[in-house]
Amino acid sequence: MSDFTFSVFPEQHFVDMCLYQYGYERCDPLHSYGPFARNHYLFHYVISGTGTLMAMDEAGQTRTYQIHSGHGFLIFPQQITTYSADETHPWEYTWAEFDGMAVKEAIMQTGLTAGSPIYRSSDRELTARMKDTLLTLARSKDASIYGQIGLLYTFMDLLARSSATRRVPKSGHMSDFYIKEAFTFVEQNFHNPIGVEDIADFCSLSRGYLNKVFKKYTGMSPQEFLIHYRMSKAAQLLKLTELSVGNIGKAVGYPQSPPFLPGLQDQLRPVPSQLAEGKRHGFRCRQGGMTGEPGP
């Protein structure tokens, strides 16, 4: 493998777990990144060498961590961080950036938090498999998107099961049942003009309790989840069909075209002038749009 590989995931319509970018790097001495705040979760696994992470905790205080081979670190959305390789023994790491409806609950199972973001292993075999999964992902640029999403799910499972701070989820809670019922209702009815009240009625819950359950499991309100789900389906239709914006709006449950669709169309169906401008400025073109996102 070369000293640096970096790829952007070409699709963003996966709702439960979506990959954004991934890669591998053998860093130069004192190579650093930040201060920067991510929009999504970003996990690095350190294969060899050492480095330093400076990360803001939940109270807004910046903490400094010395990280060695066999450890990892998780950056949370909107968390300001800076990380740098050691001068004498610079680190080599592999990473993945991800997010989605099911990610918050999965991260809770790892026991990692903004105030305690360092991954340590409780099972060498599982950690070795996790490292191999991330390296396979880093080499998977030409693989199918479904194979890459499969690797993301495998990585998340191994991360949770091998974490020394793992929290075993309690099964059988009624809230688990309600959230699954709500997800199923949205999946089967998003194309109809449903709202939060309809979801609450289907689950036989008050709107307030439904909101509490959603906030706990997804980090967003039922209304935000519904909009996010419809946007992901609209993005999929924009990429895969020639339907008009108005017809796509109707197909995802909006009798009148929602205000976000024209902007989404501009991103996913760029006109030739946009493509030429993107190439002139060195942006990478991908199916359905352009990206100029930062690296690891």
Phi, psi and omega per residue, in radians:
M1 nan 2.462 3.113
S2 -1.193 2.982 -3.091
D3 -1.241 -0.258 -3.127
F4 -2.651 2.200 2.995
T5 -2.340 2.463 -3.102
F6 -2.620 2.263 3.134
S7 -2.415 2.563 3.049
V8 -1.805 2.287 3.133
F9 -1.198 2.284 -2.975
P10 -1.423 -0.145 -3.098
E11 -2.206 2.539 3.138
Q12 -2.355 0.536 3.137
H13 -1.811 0.168 3.037
F14 -1.415 2.221 -2.954
V15 -1.597 -0.858 -3.063
D16 -1.163 -0.860 3.075
M17 -2.489 2.216 3.135
C18 -2.229 2.425 3.098
L19 -1.617 2.464 3.127
Y20 -1.985 -0.821 3.054
Q21 -2.755 2.816 -3.061
Y22 -2.780 2.806 3.136
G23 3.051 -2.915 -3.084
Y24 -2.604 2.533 3.074
E25 -2.675 2.391 2.918
R26 -1.766 1.818 -2.921
C27 -1.369 2.646 2.990
D28 -1.327 2.776 3.080
P29 -0.970 2.343 3.101
L30 1.145 0.181 3.043
H31 -1.037 2.256 -3.076
S32 -2.344 2.822 3.108
Y33 -2.468 2.224 3.130
G34 2.056 -3.125 0.042
P35 -1.217 2.437 -3.053
F36 -2.690 2.587 3.069
A37 -2.033 2.222 3.140
R38 -1.518 2.765 3.030
N39 -1.560 -0.272 -3.051
H40 -2.370 3.118 3.075
Y41 -1.312 2.486 3.134
L42 -2.417 2.103 -3.118
F43 -2.005 2.301 3.022
H44 -1.983 2.368 2.978
Y45 -1.977 2.200 -3.075
V46 -1.553 2.030 -3.097
I47 -1.449 -0.728 3.117
S48 -2.674 2.868 3.115
G49 1.381 -2.976 -3.111
T50 -2.445 2.924 3.106
G51 -2.942 -3.086 -3.083
T52 -2.215 2.391 3.044
L53 -2.034 2.263 2.963
M54 -1.986 2.076 -3.024
A55 -2.395 2.460 3.112
M56 -1.432 2.275 -3.138
D57 -1.526 -3.027 -3.074
E58 -1.108 -0.444 -3.123
A59 -1.556 0.014 3.135
G60 1.509 0.150 3.122
Q61 -1.614 2.424 3.115
T62 -1.514 2.177 3.109
R63 -1.966 2.642 -3.121
T64 -2.023 2.325 -3.108
Y65 -2.230 2.380 3.004
Q66 -1.656 2.168 -3.016
I67 -2.081 2.356 -3.070
H68 -2.065 2.995 3.118
S69 -1.012 2.486 -3.097
G70 1.567 -0.154 3.062
H71 -1.769 3.009 3.066
G72 -2.527 2.989 3.044
F73 -2.534 2.472 -3.099
L74 -1.938 2.212 3.067
I75 -1.774 2.306 -3.088
F76 -1.665 2.732 3.119
P77 -0.980 2.340 3.115
Q78 1.178 0.170 3.076
Q79 -1.481 2.206 -3.120
I80 -1.421 2.160 -3.097
T81 -2.411 2.722 2.950
T82 -2.394 2.340 3.088
Y83 -2.401 2.516 -3.035
S84 -2.518 2.597 3.137
A85 -1.380 2.636 3.102
D86 -1.172 2.626 -3.124
E87 -1.252 -0.628 -3.077
T88 -1.616 -0.755 -3.118
H89 -2.188 1.275 -3.097
P90 -1.100 2.536 -3.047
W91 -1.405 2.777 3.028
E92 -2.109 2.189 -3.105
Y93 -2.495 2.881 3.033
T94 -2.222 2.635 -3.001
W95 -2.568 2.880 3.016
A96 -2.601 2.426 3.051
E97 -1.925 2.308 -2.982
F98 -2.684 2.937 3.097
D99 -2.966 3.108 3.094
G100 2.530 3.030 -3.070
M101 -1.068 -0.613 -3.065
A102 -1.634 -0.045 -3.005
V103 -1.262 -0.720 -3.092
K104 -1.014 -0.768 3.127
E105 -1.157 -0.682 3.115
A106 -1.111 -0.712 3.121
I107 -1.153 -0.644 3.094
M108 -1.002 -0.626 -3.126
Q109 -1.213 -0.438 3.110
T110 -1.290 -0.391 -3.072
G111 1.404 0.054 3.121
L112 -1.442 2.439 3.141
T113 -2.406 3.006 3.103
A114 -1.094 -0.520 3.118
G115 -1.555 -0.174 3.122
S116 -2.509 1.245 -2.957
P117 -1.610 0.075 -3.032
I118 -1.591 2.150 3.098
Y119 -1.497 2.269 3.003
R120 -2.258 2.563 -3.003
S121 -1.535 2.499 2.994
S122 -1.923 -0.068 -3.084
D123 -2.629 1.877 -3.056
R124 -1.081 -0.677 -3.111
E125 -1.129 -0.799 3.129
L126 -1.135 -0.678 3.127
T127 -1.146 -0.700 3.094
A128 -1.074 -0.703 3.108
R129 -1.178 -0.645 3.100
M130 -1.110 -0.786 3.105
K131 -1.036 -0.800 -3.140
D132 -1.096 -0.630 3.120
T133 -1.137 -0.761 3.115
L134 -1.140 -0.681 3.112
L135 -1.187 -0.654 3.060
T136 -1.092 -0.735 3.089
L137 -1.077 -0.747 -3.131
A138 -1.071 -0.491 3.136
R139 -1.625 0.030 -2.924
S140 -1.674 0.478 -3.054
K141 -0.932 -0.632 -3.090
D142 -1.710 0.120 3.124
A143 -1.347 2.914 3.113
S144 -1.232 2.674 3.131
I145 -1.087 -0.529 -3.131
Y146 -1.284 -0.608 3.049
G147 -1.141 -0.675 3.130
Q148 -1.211 -0.706 3.073
I149 -1.132 -0.630 3.069
G150 -1.063 -0.713 3.087
L151 -1.125 -0.640 3.101
L152 -1.095 -0.770 3.115
Y153 -1.107 -0.718 3.117
T154 -1.093 -0.767 3.100
F155 -1.039 -0.804 -3.115
M156 -1.083 -0.687 3.120
D157 -1.119 -0.808 -3.116
L158 -1.204 -0.634 3.093
L159 -1.053 -0.830 -3.114
A160 -1.163 -0.754 -3.054
R161 -1.292 -0.437 -3.095
S162 -1.711 -0.132 -3.083
S163 -1.211 2.336 3.127
A164 -1.180 -0.329 3.136
T165 -1.822 0.399 -3.055
R166 -1.000 2.432 3.034
R167 -1.989 2.071 -3.118
V168 -1.343 2.133 -3.121
P169 -1.192 2.505 3.070
K170 -1.450 2.207 -3.102
S171 -1.612 2.826 3.031
G172 1.494 0.093 3.107
H173 -1.224 2.475 3.100
M174 -1.105 -0.549 3.136
S175 -1.111 -0.579 3.055
D176 -1.073 -0.752 3.141
F177 -1.116 -0.761 -3.111
Y178 -1.116 -0.739 -3.103
I179 -1.168 -0.651 3.088
K180 -1.167 -0.695 3.091
E181 -1.086 -0.740 -3.138
A182 -1.130 -0.775 3.121
F183 -1.045 -0.792 -3.131
T184 -1.078 -0.739 3.137
F185 -1.075 -0.765 3.133
V186 -1.153 -0.769 3.131
E187 -1.027 -0.625 -3.068
Q188 -1.582 -0.231 -3.024
N189 -2.303 0.148 -3.079
F190 -1.054 -0.439 -3.119
H191 -1.353 -0.188 3.069
N192 -1.646 2.784 -3.133
P193 -1.330 1.081 -3.124
I194 -1.541 2.801 3.077
G195 -2.376 -3.042 -3.097
V196 -1.064 -0.670 -3.139
E197 -1.047 -0.658 3.123
D198 -1.165 -0.701 3.118
I199 -1.118 -0.775 3.141
A200 -1.092 -0.744 3.130
D201 -1.100 -0.722 -3.136
F202 -1.084 -0.663 -3.115
C203 -1.522 -0.032 -3.098
S204 0.994 0.770 3.139
L205 -2.161 2.739 2.973
S206 -1.271 2.714 3.134
R207 -1.080 -0.634 -3.137
G208 -1.140 -0.755 -3.125
Y209 -1.236 -0.636 3.080
L210 -1.057 -0.738 3.122
N211 -1.085 -0.696 3.125
K212 -1.105 -0.755 -3.137
V213 -1.133 -0.772 -3.134
F214 -1.105 -0.765 -3.141
K215 -1.039 -0.688 -3.114
K216 -1.182 -0.759 -2.997
Y217 -1.599 -0.476 -3.059
T218 -2.112 -0.255 -3.091
G219 1.371 0.136 3.114
M220 -2.439 2.886 3.140
S221 -1.386 2.859 3.069
P222 -0.999 -0.671 3.122
Q223 -1.110 -0.754 3.114
E224 -1.131 -0.690 3.101
F225 -1.092 -0.783 -3.120
L226 -1.087 -0.765 3.116
I227 -1.119 -0.772 -3.140
H228 -1.071 -0.750 -3.127
Y229 -1.117 -0.797 3.134
R230 -1.132 -0.660 3.105
M231 -1.108 -0.691 3.137
S232 -1.137 -0.682 3.099
K233 -1.216 -0.668 3.091
A234 -1.111 -0.720 3.107
A235 -1.077 -0.687 3.118
Q236 -1.104 -0.771 3.135
L237 -1.173 -0.634 3.111
L238 -1.120 -0.623 -3.115
K239 -1.366 -0.644 -2.946
L240 -1.778 -0.173 -3.093
T241 -2.304 2.997 3.065
E242 -1.881 0.359 3.139
L243 -1.088 2.594 3.078
S244 -1.233 2.845 3.110
V245 -1.027 -0.726 3.141
G246 -1.083 -0.755 -3.142
N247 -1.217 -0.599 3.081
I248 -1.155 -0.710 3.079
G249 -0.988 -0.784 3.125
K250 -1.149 -0.636 -3.101
A251 -1.184 -0.387 -3.137
V252 -1.924 0.317 2.974
G253 1.736 0.243 3.116
Y254 -2.019 1.837 3.111
P255 -0.997 -0.642 3.033
Q256 -1.851 2.467 -3.099
S257 -1.004 2.134 -3.123
P258 -1.205 2.668 -3.057
P259 -1.115 -0.374 -3.074
F260 -1.401 -0.298 -3.012
L261 -1.160 -0.777 3.113
P262 -1.006 -0.725 3.097
G263 -1.132 -0.685 3.103
L264 -1.125 -0.682 3.109
Q265 -1.086 -0.720 3.130
D266 -1.065 -0.624 -3.121
Q267 -1.307 -0.668 -2.970
L268 -1.708 -0.324 3.077
R269 -2.195 1.200 -3.088
P270 -1.148 2.461 3.086
V271 -1.353 2.837 -3.088
P272 -0.933 -0.640 -3.134
S273 -1.115 -0.632 3.096
Q274 -1.144 -0.721 -3.137
L275 -1.113 -0.761 3.129
A276 -1.104 -0.717 3.136
E277 -1.137 -0.704 3.127
G278 -1.101 -0.739 3.141
K279 -1.162 -0.649 -3.115
R280 -1.093 -0.598 -3.105
H281 -1.641 0.083 3.038
G282 1.476 0.283 3.081
F283 -1.371 2.592 3.078
R284 -1.434 2.317 3.100
C285 -1.630 2.409 3.113
R286 -2.337 2.902 -3.119
Q287 -0.997 2.133 3.073
G288 1.502 0.103 3.122
G289 2.835 -2.981 -3.115
M290 -2.160 2.746 3.074
T291 -2.432 2.436 3.025
G292 -2.283 0.596 -3.050
E293 -1.191 2.601 3.103
P294 -1.204 2.852 -3.126
G295 -1.437 -2.516 -2.995
P296 -1.171 nan nan
